[in-house]
Amino acid sequence: MSTAVGSDPSVRTVEVSDEMITAHLADGRTISVPLAWSWRLSRATPEQRRNFRIIGGGEGIHWPDIDEDISVRGMLYGVPAKEPKRDQK
């Protein structure tokens, strides 16, 4: 029996649409999550969504205009980001 040796997932390219965040990984996989998983990205303008950079040698994606970071591991195993609750007075 042979066992595949895995490595940490690394993003190479990213596409952001009005509905999805799609990451193309170095190992050939393509993963997508709904844009709604990030309340910040959901509220961002298309221009802000297009302004991202790959960080950490491919470990994640950063959107500087809205101060949002999403890791590849978060996309693979995570859950949607919860919006902070506001105090009701």
ABEGO torsion letter per residue (X at the ends): XBBBBBBBBBBABBBBBAABBBBBBAAGBBBBBBAAABAAAAABBAAAAABBBBBGGGABBBBAAAGBBBBAAAAAABBBBBBBBBBBX
